C-alpha cells in the first residue's frame, strides 16, 4: 500500500529516508508506529510526537490503509 507522509519533525534520518518525496510504500496492515519505525525514527521519539492520519488524531497502533496521509510533528512549547 502507498501512503503520503508529511513530516514536520527534525531528525535527519527521517528526511533522508523520505528522499524529498512524500510517498511511502508499506506492507498491508502496517500501523502508524510501524511506518515510523520503517522511517528510522527511534522508539523513544514516538511518544513525543503529535500524529494525524487523514486529518484525525492518531496513535502508534492506528492502522494505515492505502491512500492515507500520515502527518507527524513535535509539539511546540513557548512562553
PDB file of N, CA, C and O in Angstrom:
ATOM      1  N   UNK A   1       0.839  -1.175   0.000  1.00  0.00           N
ATOM      2  CA  UNK A   1       0.000   0.000   0.000  1.00  0.00           C
ATOM      3  C   UNK A   1       0.884   1.238   0.000  1.00  0.00           C
ATOM      4  O   UNK A   1       2.015   1.203   0.486  1.00  0.00           O
ATOM      5  N   UNK A   2       0.374   2.314  -0.537  1.00  0.00           N
ATOM      6  CA  UNK A   2       1.113   3.570  -0.594  1.00  0.00           C
ATOM      7  C   UNK A   2       0.405   4.616   0.252  1.00  0.00           C
ATOM      8  O   UNK A   2      -0.815   4.769   0.186  1.00  0.00           O
ATOM      9  N   UNK A   3       1.190   5.335   1.049  1.00  0.00           N
ATOM     10  CA  UNK A   3       0.652   6.428   1.859  1.00  0.00           C
ATOM     11  C   UNK A   3       1.465   7.688   1.577  1.00  0.00           C
ATOM     12  O   UNK A   3       2.579   7.624   1.057  1.00  0.00           O
ATOM     13  N   UNK A   4       0.892   8.818   1.927  1.00  0.00           N
ATOM     14  CA  UNK A   4       1.596  10.089   1.860  1.00  0.00           C
ATOM     15  C   UNK A   4       2.076  10.419   3.266  1.00  0.00           C
ATOM     16  O   UNK A   4       1.326  10.278   4.232  1.00  0.00           O
ATOM     17  N   UNK A   5       3.330  10.861   3.381  1.00  0.00           N
ATOM     18  CA  UNK A   5       3.900  11.217   4.679  1.00  0.00           C
ATOM     19  C   UNK A   5       4.270  12.692   4.664  1.00  0.00           C
ATOM     20  O   UNK A   5       4.946  13.174   3.755  1.00  0.00           O
ATOM     21  N   UNK A   6       3.814  13.390   5.684  1.00  0.00           N
ATOM     22  CA  UNK A   6       4.186  14.793   5.865  1.00  0.00           C
ATOM     23  C   UNK A   6       4.826  14.909   7.231  1.00  0.00           C
ATOM     24  O   UNK A   6       4.156  14.790   8.257  1.00  0.00           O
ATOM     25  N   UNK A   7       6.120  15.141   7.238  1.00  0.00           N
ATOM     26  CA  UNK A   7       6.876  15.215   8.482  1.00  0.00           C
ATOM     27  C   UNK A   7       7.287  16.641   8.773  1.00  0.00           C
ATOM     28  O   UNK A   7       7.897  17.313   7.941  1.00  0.00           O
ATOM     29  N   UNK A   8       6.946  17.088   9.961  1.00  0.00           N
ATOM     30  CA  UNK A   8       7.396  18.390  10.435  1.00  0.00           C
ATOM     31  C   UNK A   8       8.287  18.177  11.646  1.00  0.00           C
ATOM     32  O   UNK A   8       8.344  19.000  12.559  1.00  0.00           O
ATOM     33  N   UNK A   9       8.986  17.036  11.624  1.00  0.00           N
ATOM     34  CA  UNK A   9       9.856  16.611  12.711  1.00  0.00           C
ATOM     35  C   UNK A   9      11.288  16.762  12.217  1.00  0.00           C
ATOM     36  O   UNK A   9      11.554  16.577  11.029  1.00  0.00           O
ATOM     37  N   UNK A  10      12.193  17.089  13.091  1.00  0.00           N
ATOM     38  CA  UNK A  10      13.532  17.470  12.660  1.00  0.00           C
ATOM     39  C   UNK A  10      14.557  16.363  12.421  1.00  0.00           C
ATOM     40  O   UNK A  10      15.524  16.624  11.705  1.00  0.00           O
ATOM     41  N   UNK A  11      14.428  15.155  12.960  1.00  0.00           N
ATOM     42  CA  UNK A  11      15.540  14.206  12.766  1.00  0.00           C
ATOM     43  C   UNK A  11      15.893  14.003  11.300  1.00  0.00           C
ATOM     44  O   UNK A  11      15.031  13.725  10.466  1.00  0.00           O
ATOM     45  N   UNK A  12      17.155  14.146  11.014  1.00  0.00           N
ATOM     46  CA  UNK A  12      17.652  13.997   9.647  1.00  0.00           C
ATOM     47  C   UNK A  12      17.370  12.613   9.108  1.00  0.00           C
ATOM     48  O   UNK A  12      17.116  12.457   7.914  1.00  0.00           O
ATOM     49  N   UNK A  13      17.409  11.591   9.973  1.00  0.00           N
ATOM     50  CA  UNK A  13      17.218  10.227   9.491  1.00  0.00           C
ATOM     51  C   UNK A  13      15.862  10.061   8.802  1.00  0.00           C
ATOM     52  O   UNK A  13      15.763   9.339   7.810  1.00  0.00           O
ATOM     53  N   UNK A  14      14.831  10.711   9.306  1.00  0.00           N
ATOM     54  CA  UNK A  14      13.514  10.614   8.692  1.00  0.00           C
ATOM     55  C   UNK A  14      13.524  11.293   7.336  1.00  0.00           C
ATOM     56  O   UNK A  14      13.021  10.728   6.365  1.00  0.00           O
ATOM     57  N   UNK A  15      14.075  12.471   7.246  1.00  0.00           N
ATOM     58  CA  UNK A  15      14.121  13.194   5.978  1.00  0.00           C
ATOM     59  C   UNK A  15      14.975  12.453   4.952  1.00  0.00           C
ATOM     60  O   UNK A  15      14.656  12.459   3.763  1.00  0.00           O
ATOM     61  N   UNK A  16      16.065  11.811   5.404  1.00  0.00           N
ATOM     62  CA  UNK A  16      16.896  11.037   4.488  1.00  0.00           C
ATOM     63  C   UNK A  16      16.132   9.842   3.928  1.00  0.00           C
ATOM     64  O   UNK A  16      16.286   9.509   2.753  1.00  0.00           O
ATOM     65  N   UNK A  17      15.315   9.196   4.747  1.00  0.00           N
ATOM     66  CA  UNK A  17      14.549   8.032   4.296  1.00  0.00           C
ATOM     67  C   UNK A  17      13.469   8.420   3.299  1.00  0.00           C
ATOM     68  O   UNK A  17      13.128   7.632   2.416  1.00  0.00           O
ATOM     69  N   UNK A  18      12.933   9.618   3.430  1.00  0.00           N
ATOM     70  CA  UNK A  18      11.899  10.067   2.507  1.00  0.00           C
ATOM     71  C   UNK A  18      12.488  10.582   1.201  1.00  0.00           C
ATOM     72  O   UNK A  18      11.783  10.651   0.194  1.00  0.00           O
ATOM     73  N   UNK A  19      13.757  10.940   1.199  1.00  0.00           N
ATOM     74  CA  UNK A  19      14.458  11.393  -0.007  1.00  0.00           C
ATOM     75  C   UNK A  19      13.683  12.455  -0.770  1.00  0.00           C
ATOM     76  O   UNK A  19      13.518  12.368  -1.987  1.00  0.00           O
ATOM     77  N   UNK A  20      13.208  13.461  -0.041  1.00  0.00           N
ATOM     78  CA  UNK A  20      12.481  14.584  -0.637  1.00  0.00           C
ATOM     79  C   UNK A  20      11.206  14.170  -1.352  1.00  0.00           C
ATOM     80  O   UNK A  20      10.707  14.913  -2.197  1.00  0.00           O
ATOM     81  N   UNK A  21      10.673  13.012  -1.035  1.00  0.00           N
ATOM     82  CA  UNK A  21       9.371  12.629  -1.562  1.00  0.00           C
ATOM     83  C   UNK A  21       8.454  12.369  -0.384  1.00  0.00           C
ATOM     84  O   UNK A  21       8.911  12.090   0.724  1.00  0.00           O
ATOM     85  N   UNK A  22       7.199  12.459  -0.624  1.00  0.00           N
ATOM     86  CA  UNK A  22       6.286  12.265   0.489  1.00  0.00           C
ATOM     87  C   UNK A  22       5.467  10.988   0.364  1.00  0.00           C
ATOM     88  O   UNK A  22       4.546  10.769   1.150  1.00  0.00           O
ATOM     89  N   UNK A  23       5.788  10.144  -0.608  1.00  0.00           N
ATOM     90  CA  UNK A  23       5.102   8.863  -0.755  1.00  0.00           C
ATOM     91  C   UNK A  23       5.943   7.758  -0.135  1.00  0.00           C
ATOM     92  O   UNK A  23       7.169   7.758  -0.249  1.00  0.00           O
ATOM     93  N   UNK A  24       5.280   6.825   0.518  1.00  0.00           N
ATOM     94  CA  UNK A  24       5.964   5.712   1.168  1.00  0.00           C
ATOM     95  C   UNK A  24       5.165   4.449   0.892  1.00  0.00           C
ATOM     96  O   UNK A  24       3.955   4.416   1.116  1.00  0.00           O
ATOM     97  N   UNK A  25       5.836   3.410   0.407  1.00  0.00           N
ATOM     98  CA  UNK A  25       5.195   2.112   0.175  1.00  0.00           C
ATOM     99  C   UNK A  25       5.403   1.248   1.402  1.00  0.00           C
ATOM    100  O   UNK A  25       6.524   1.110   1.890  1.00  0.00           O
ATOM    101  N   UNK A  26       4.321   0.664   1.903  1.00  0.00           N
ATOM    102  CA  UNK A  26       4.350  -0.130   3.127  1.00  0.00           C
ATOM    103  C   UNK A  26       3.608  -1.446   2.907  1.00  0.00           C
ATOM    104  O   UNK A  26       2.737  -1.533   2.041  1.00  0.00           O
ATOM    105  N   UNK A  27       3.953  -2.467   3.689  1.00  0.00           N
ATOM    106  CA  UNK A  27       3.177  -3.709   3.639  1.00  0.00           C
ATOM    107  C   UNK A  27       1.765  -3.479   4.177  1.00  0.00           C
ATOM    108  O   UNK A  27       1.563  -2.646   5.060  1.00  0.00           O
ATOM    109  N   UNK A  28       0.809  -4.204   3.655  1.00  0.00           N
ATOM    110  CA  UNK A  28      -0.570  -4.116   4.150  1.00  0.00           C
ATOM    111  C   UNK A  28      -0.594  -4.420   5.639  1.00  0.00           C
ATOM    112  O   UNK A  28       0.131  -5.294   6.113  1.00  0.00           O
ATOM    113  N   UNK A  29      -1.430  -3.696   6.375  1.00  0.00           N
ATOM    114  CA  UNK A  29      -1.560  -3.924   7.807  1.00  0.00           C
ATOM    115  C   UNK A  29      -0.585  -3.148   8.670  1.00  0.00           C
ATOM    116  O   UNK A  29      -0.576  -3.311   9.890  1.00  0.00           O
ATOM    117  N   UNK A  30       0.236  -2.306   8.058  1.00  0.00           N
ATOM    118  CA  UNK A  30       1.196  -1.514   8.821  1.00  0.00           C
ATOM    119  C   UNK A  30       0.464  -0.472   9.671  1.00  0.00           C
ATOM    120  O   UNK A  30      -0.499   0.146   9.216  1.00  0.00           O
ATOM    121  N   UNK A  31       0.925  -0.285  10.891  1.00  0.00           N
ATOM    122  CA  UNK A  31       0.368   0.740  11.778  1.00  0.00           C
ATOM    123  C   UNK A  31       1.201   2.015  11.664  1.00  0.00           C
ATOM    124  O   UNK A  31       2.256   2.026  11.030  1.00  0.00           O
ATOM    125  N   UNK A  32       0.718   3.076  12.281  1.00  0.00           N
ATOM    126  CA  UNK A  32       1.461   4.331  12.324  1.00  0.00           C
ATOM    127  C   UNK A  32       2.838   4.092  12.956  1.00  0.00           C
ATOM    128  O   UNK A  32       3.849   4.554  12.427  1.00  0.00           O
ATOM    129  N   UNK A  33       2.880   3.385  14.068  1.00  0.00           N
ATOM    130  CA  UNK A  33       4.155   3.090  14.722  1.00  0.00           C
ATOM    131  C   UNK A  33       5.088   2.297  13.822  1.00  0.00           C
ATOM    132  O   UNK A  33       6.293   2.548  13.792  1.00  0.00           O
ATOM    133  N   UNK A  34       4.533   1.342  13.091  1.00  0.00           N
ATOM    134  CA  UNK A  34       5.342   0.554  12.156  1.00  0.00           C
ATOM    135  C   UNK A  34       5.924   1.409  11.051  1.00  0.00           C
ATOM    136  O   UNK A  34       7.077   1.228  10.657  1.00  0.00           O
ATOM    137  N   UNK A  35       5.119   2.354  10.543  1.00  0.00           N
ATOM    138  CA  UNK A  35       5.608   3.255   9.497  1.00  0.00           C
ATOM    139  C   UNK A  35       6.741   4.126  10.031  1.00  0.00           C
ATOM    140  O   UNK A  35       7.739   4.342   9.343  1.00  0.00           O
ATOM    141  N   UNK A  36       6.588   4.621  11.249  1.00  0.00           N
ATOM    142  CA  UNK A  36       7.634   5.464  11.832  1.00  0.00           C
ATOM    143  C   UNK A  36       8.906   4.671  12.072  1.00  0.00           C
ATOM    144  O   UNK A  36      10.006   5.195  11.900  1.00  0.00           O
ATOM    145  N   UNK A  37       8.767   3.408  12.468  1.00  0.00           N
ATOM    146  CA  UNK A  37       9.952   2.549  12.631  1.00  0.00           C
ATOM    147  C   UNK A  37      10.643   2.327  11.289  1.00  0.00           C
ATOM    148  O   UNK A  37      11.870   2.366  11.208  1.00  0.00           O
ATOM    149  N   UNK A  38       9.856   2.093  10.233  1.00  0.00           N
ATOM    150  CA  UNK A  38      10.432   1.903   8.904  1.00  0.00           C
ATOM    151  C   UNK A  38      11.147   3.154   8.405  1.00  0.00           C
ATOM    152  O   UNK A  38      12.083   3.069   7.610  1.00  0.00           O
ATOM    153  N   UNK A  39      10.702   4.308   8.875  1.00  0.00           N
ATOM    154  CA  UNK A  39      11.377   5.561   8.528  1.00  0.00           C
ATOM    155  C   UNK A  39      12.644   5.775   9.351  1.00  0.00           C
ATOM    156  O   UNK A  39      13.397   6.716   9.099  1.00  0.00           O
ATOM    157  N   UNK A  40      12.882   4.904  10.336  1.00  0.00           N
ATOM    158  CA  UNK A  40      14.093   5.002  11.145  1.00  0.00           C
ATOM    159  C   UNK A  40      13.945   5.860  12.379  1.00  0.00           C
ATOM    160  O   UNK A  40      14.942   6.202  13.015  1.00  0.00           O
ATOM    161  N   UNK A  41      12.723   6.216  12.733  1.00  0.00           N
ATOM    162  CA  UNK A  41      12.512   7.024  13.930  1.00  0.00           C
ATOM    163  C   UNK A  41      12.711   6.154  15.166  1.00  0.00           C
ATOM    164  O   UNK A  41      12.079   5.103  15.271  1.00  0.00           O
ATOM    165  N   UNK A  42      13.563   6.553  16.101  1.00  0.00           N
ATOM    166  CA  UNK A  42      13.787   5.759  17.304  1.00  0.00           C
ATOM    167  C   UNK A  42      12.517   5.636  18.151  1.00  0.00           C
ATOM    168  O   UNK A  42      11.732   6.580  18.246  1.00  0.00           O
ATOM    169  N   UNK A  43      12.325   4.479  18.755  1.00  0.00           N
ATOM    170  CA  UNK A  43      11.144   4.224  19.583  1.00  0.00           C
ATOM    171  C   UNK A  43      10.939   5.291  20.649  1.00  0.00           C
ATOM    172  O   UNK A  43       9.805   5.677  20.932  1.00  0.00           O
ATOM    173  N   UNK A  44      12.023   5.768  21.237  1.00  0.00           N
ATOM    174  CA  UNK A  44      11.896   6.747  22.323  1.00  0.00           C
ATOM    175  C   UNK A  44      11.388   8.102  21.825  1.00  0.00           C
ATOM    176  O   UNK A  44      10.944   8.922  22.628  1.00  0.00           O
ATOM    177  N   UNK A  45      11.446   8.347  20.527  1.00  0.00           N
ATOM    178  CA  UNK A  45      10.939   9.612  19.963  1.00  0.00           C
ATOM    179  C   UNK A  45       9.426   9.592  19.756  1.00  0.00           C
ATOM    180  O   UNK A  45       8.785  10.643  19.788  1.00  0.00           O
ATOM    181  N   UNK A  46       8.851   8.416  19.546  1.00  0.00           N
ATOM    182  CA  UNK A  46       7.440   8.323  19.173  1.00  0.00           C
ATOM    183  C   UNK A  46       6.482   8.934  20.185  1.00  0.00           C
ATOM    184  O   UNK A  46       5.567   9.649  19.775  1.00  0.00           O
ATOM    185  N   UNK A  47       6.639   8.692  21.490  1.00  0.00           N
ATOM    186  CA  UNK A  47       5.681   9.297  22.426  1.00  0.00           C
ATOM    187  C   UNK A  47       5.708  10.821  22.436  1.00  0.00           C
ATOM    188  O   UNK A  47       4.775  11.451  22.935  1.00  0.00           O
ATOM    189  N   UNK A  48       6.748  11.411  21.900  1.00  0.00           N
ATOM    190  CA  UNK A  48       6.875  12.870  21.885  1.00  0.00           C
ATOM    191  C   UNK A  48       6.174  13.510  20.682  1.00  0.00           C
ATOM    192  O   UNK A  48       6.108  14.736  20.590  1.00  0.00           O
ATOM    193  N   UNK A  49       5.658  12.705  19.771  1.00  0.00           N
ATOM    194  CA  UNK A  49       5.095  13.222  18.525  1.00  0.00           C
ATOM    195  C   UNK A  49       3.593  13.417  18.592  1.00  0.00           C
ATOM    196  O   UNK A  49       2.891  12.719  19.323  1.00  0.00           O
ATOM    197  N   UNK A  50       3.118  14.369  17.824  1.00  0.00           N
ATOM    198  CA  UNK A  50       1.692  14.527  17.573  1.00  0.00           C
ATOM    199  C   UNK A  50       1.448  13.856  16.219  1.00  0.00           C
ATOM    200  O   UNK A  50       2.105  14.182  15.230  1.00  0.00           O
ATOM    201  N   UNK A  51       0.502  12.922  16.183  1.00  0.00           N
ATOM    202  CA  UNK A  51       0.271  12.099  14.993  1.00  0.00           C
ATOM    203  C   UNK A  51      -1.134  12.322  14.452  1.00  0.00           C
ATOM    204  O   UNK A  51      -2.097  12.415  15.213  1.00  0.00           O
ATOM    205  N   UNK A  52      -1.240  12.405  13.138  1.00  0.00           N
ATOM    206  CA  UNK A  52      -2.530  12.517  12.470  1.00  0.00           C
ATOM    207  C   UNK A  52      -2.563  11.585  11.267  1.00  0.00           C
ATOM    208  O   UNK A  52      -1.562  11.433  10.567  1.00  0.00           O
ATOM    209  N   UNK A  53      -3.706  10.965  11.028  1.00  0.00           N
ATOM    210  CA  UNK A  53      -3.948  10.210   9.805  1.00  0.00           C
ATOM    211  C   UNK A  53      -5.210  10.794   9.182  1.00  0.00           C
ATOM    212  O   UNK A  53      -6.277  10.799   9.796  1.00  0.00           O
ATOM    213  N   UNK A  54      -5.074  11.275   7.977  1.00  0.00           N
ATOM    214  CA  UNK A  54      -6.191  11.888   7.244  1.00  0.00           C
ATOM    215  C   UNK A  54      -6.857  12.999   8.049  1.00  0.00           C
ATOM    216  O   UNK A  54      -8.080  13.141   8.032  1.00  0.00           O
ATOM    217  N   UNK A  55      -6.045  13.784   8.752  1.00  0.00           N
ATOM    218  CA  UNK A  55      -6.556  14.926   9.488  1.00  0.00           C
ATOM    219  C   UNK A  55      -7.159  14.617  10.846  1.00  0.00           C
ATOM    220  O   UNK A  55      -7.686  15.508  11.513  1.00  0.00           O
ATOM    221  N   UNK A  56      -7.087  13.368  11.257  1.00  0.00           N
ATOM    222  CA  UNK A  56      -7.624  12.974  12.572  1.00  0.00           C
ATOM    223  C   UNK A  56      -6.495  12.491  13.457  1.00  0.00           C
ATOM    224  O   UNK A  56      -5.550  11.859  12.984  1.00  0.00           O
ATOM    225  N   UNK A  57      -6.594  12.790  14.753  1.00  0.00           N
ATOM    226  CA  UNK A  57      -5.567  12.379  15.699  1.00  0.00           C
ATOM    227  C   UNK A  57      -5.375  10.863  15.602  1.00  0.00           C
ATOM    228  O   UNK A  57      -6.340  10.112  15.466  1.00  0.00           O
ATOM    229  N   UNK A  58      -4.131  10.435  15.674  1.00  0.00           N
ATOM    230  CA  UNK A  58      -3.801   9.013  15.560  1.00  0.00           C
ATOM    231  C   UNK A  58      -2.817   8.634  16.661  1.00  0.00           C
ATOM    232  O   UNK A  58      -2.280   9.489  17.364  1.00  0.00           O
ATOM    233  N   UNK A  59      -2.601   7.353  16.788  1.00  0.00           N
ATOM    234  CA  UNK A  59      -1.700   6.798  17.796  1.00  0.00           C
ATOM    235  C   UNK A  59      -0.794   5.782  17.127  1.00  0.00           C
ATOM    236  O   UNK A  59      -1.010   5.423  15.970  1.00  0.00           O
ATOM    237  N   UNK A  60       0.211   5.320  17.842  1.00  0.00           N
ATOM    238  CA  UNK A  60       1.157   4.363  17.261  1.00  0.00           C
ATOM    239  C   UNK A  60       0.459   3.122  16.721  1.00  0.00           C
ATOM    240  O   UNK A  60       0.895   2.560  15.717  1.00  0.00           O
ATOM    241  N   UNK A  61      -0.608   2.688  17.366  1.00  0.00           N
ATOM    242  CA  UNK A  61      -1.316   1.480  16.957  1.00  0.00           C
ATOM    243  C   UNK A  61      -2.383   1.687  15.900  1.00  0.00           C
ATOM    244  O   UNK A  61      -3.042   0.729  15.497  1.00  0.00           O
ATOM    245  N   UNK A  62      -2.569   2.924  15.439  1.00  0.00           N
ATOM    246  CA  UNK A  62      -3.580   3.200  14.414  1.00  0.00           C
ATOM    247  C   UNK A  62      -3.184   2.527  13.106  1.00  0.00           C
ATOM    248  O   UNK A  62      -2.083   2.752  12.605  1.00  0.00           O
ATOM    249  N   UNK A  63      -4.082   1.693  12.540  1.00  0.00           N
ATOM    250  CA  UNK A  63      -3.755   1.036  11.270  1.00  0.00           C
ATOM    251  C   UNK A  63      -3.800   2.023  10.108  1.00  0.00           C
ATOM    252  O   UNK A  63      -4.579   2.976  10.108  1.00  0.00           O
ATOM    253  N   UNK A  64      -2.960   1.776   9.135  1.00  0.00           N
ATOM    254  CA  UNK A  64      -2.918   2.598   7.925  1.00  0.00           C
ATOM    255  C   UNK A  64      -3.549   1.833   6.770  1.00  0.00           C
ATOM    256  O   UNK A  64      -3.514   0.603   6.732  1.00  0.00           O
ATOM    257  N   UNK A  65      -4.122   2.572   5.835  1.00  0.00           N
ATOM    258  CA  UNK A  65      -4.720   1.989   4.630  1.00  0.00           C
ATOM    259  C   UNK A  65      -4.141   2.675   3.406  1.00  0.00           C
ATOM    260  O   UNK A  65      -3.599   3.777   3.484  1.00  0.00           O
ATOM    261  N   UNK A  66      -4.267   2.004   2.287  1.00  0.00           N
ATOM    262  CA  UNK A  66      -3.783   2.562   1.034  1.00  0.00           C
ATOM    263  C   UNK A  66      -4.416   3.933   0.802  1.00  0.00           C
ATOM    264  O   UNK A  66      -5.630   4.094   0.926  1.00  0.00           O
ATOM    265  N   UNK A  67      -3.582   4.918   0.465  1.00  0.00           N
ATOM    266  CA  UNK A  67      -4.050   6.263   0.174  1.00  0.00           C
ATOM    267  C   UNK A  67      -4.110   7.190   1.375  1.00  0.00           C
ATOM    268  O   UNK A  67      -4.416   8.373   1.222  1.00  0.00           O
ATOM    269  N   UNK A  68      -3.825   6.678   2.572  1.00  0.00           N
ATOM    270  CA  UNK A  68      -3.843   7.525   3.770  1.00  0.00           C
ATOM    271  C   UNK A  68      -2.746   8.579   3.730  1.00  0.00           C
ATOM    272  O   UNK A  68      -1.747   8.433   3.026  1.00  0.00           O
ATOM    273  N   UNK A  69      -2.953   9.643   4.501  1.00  0.00           N
ATOM    274  CA  UNK A  69      -1.924  10.659   4.714  1.00  0.00           C
ATOM    275  C   UNK A  69      -1.549  10.639   6.180  1.00  0.00           C
ATOM    276  O   UNK A  69      -2.393  10.862   7.048  1.00  0.00           O
ATOM    277  N   UNK A  70      -0.282  10.373   6.457  1.00  0.00           N
ATOM    278  CA  UNK A  70       0.268  10.377   7.811  1.00  0.00           C
ATOM    279  C   UNK A  70       1.038  11.658   7.998  1.00  0.00           C
ATOM    280  O   UNK A  70       1.950  11.961   7.229  1.00  0.00           O
ATOM    281  N   UNK A  71       0.674  12.421   9.026  1.00  0.00           N
ATOM    282  CA  UNK A  71       1.381  13.662   9.349  1.00  0.00           C
ATOM    283  C   UNK A  71       1.851  13.563  10.791  1.00  0.00           C
ATOM    284  O   UNK A  71       1.100  13.161  11.680  1.00  0.00           O
ATOM    285  N   UNK A  72       3.107  13.938  11.008  1.00  0.00           N
ATOM    286  CA  UNK A  72       3.600  13.932  12.390  1.00  0.00           C
ATOM    287  C   UNK A  72       4.549  15.090  12.607  1.00  0.00           C
ATOM    288  O   UNK A  72       5.263  15.522  11.703  1.00  0.00           O
ATOM    289  N   UNK A  73       4.532  15.585  13.854  1.00  0.00           N
ATOM    290  CA  UNK A  73       5.402  16.691  14.218  1.00  0.00           C
ATOM    291  C   UNK A  73       5.598  16.701  15.714  1.00  0.00           C
ATOM    292  O   UNK A  73       4.850  16.067  16.458  1.00  0.00           O
ATOM    293  N   UNK A  74       6.610  17.428  16.149  1.00  0.00           N
ATOM    294  CA  UNK A  74       6.863  17.615  17.575  1.00  0.00           C
ATOM    295  C   UNK A  74       5.996  18.753  18.076  1.00  0.00           C
ATOM    296  O   UNK A  74       5.862  19.774  17.401  1.00  0.00           O
ATOM    297  N   UNK A  75       5.403  18.593  19.260  1.00  0.00           N
ATOM    298  CA  UNK A  75       4.633  19.718  19.804  1.00  0.00           C
ATOM    299  C   UNK A  75       5.535  20.910  20.065  1.00  0.00           C
ATOM    300  O   UNK A  75       6.721  20.745  20.354  1.00  0.00           O
ATOM    301  N   UNK A  76       4.992  22.086  19.966  1.00  0.00           N
ATOM    302  CA  UNK A  76       5.751  23.306  20.156  1.00  0.00           C
ATOM    303  C   UNK A  76       5.386  23.885  21.530  1.00  0.00           C
ATOM    304  O   UNK A  76       4.217  23.948  21.910  1.00  0.00           O
ATOM    305  N   UNK A  77       6.402  24.295  22.242  1.00  0.00           N
ATOM    306  CA  UNK A  77       6.176  24.940  23.530  1.00  0.00           C
ATOM    307  C   UNK A  77       6.827  26.318  23.480  1.00  0.00           C
ATOM    308  O   UNK A  77       7.811  26.526  22.770  1.00  0.00           O
ATOM    309  N   UNK A  78       6.296  27.208  24.203  1.00  0.00           N
ATOM    310  CA  UNK A  78       6.869  28.542  24.211  1.00  0.00           C
ATOM    311  C   UNK A  78       6.389  29.327  25.417  1.00  0.00           C
ATOM    312  O   UNK A  78       5.613  28.835  26.236  1.00  0.00           O
ATOM    313  N   UNK A  79       6.848  30.508  25.504  1.00  0.00           N
ATOM    314  CA  UNK A  79       6.423  31.284  26.651  1.00  0.00           C
ATOM    315  C   UNK A  79       6.790  32.727  26.516  1.00  0.00           C
ATOM    316  O   UNK A  79       6.499  33.524  27.408  1.00  0.00           O
TER     317      UNK A  79
END
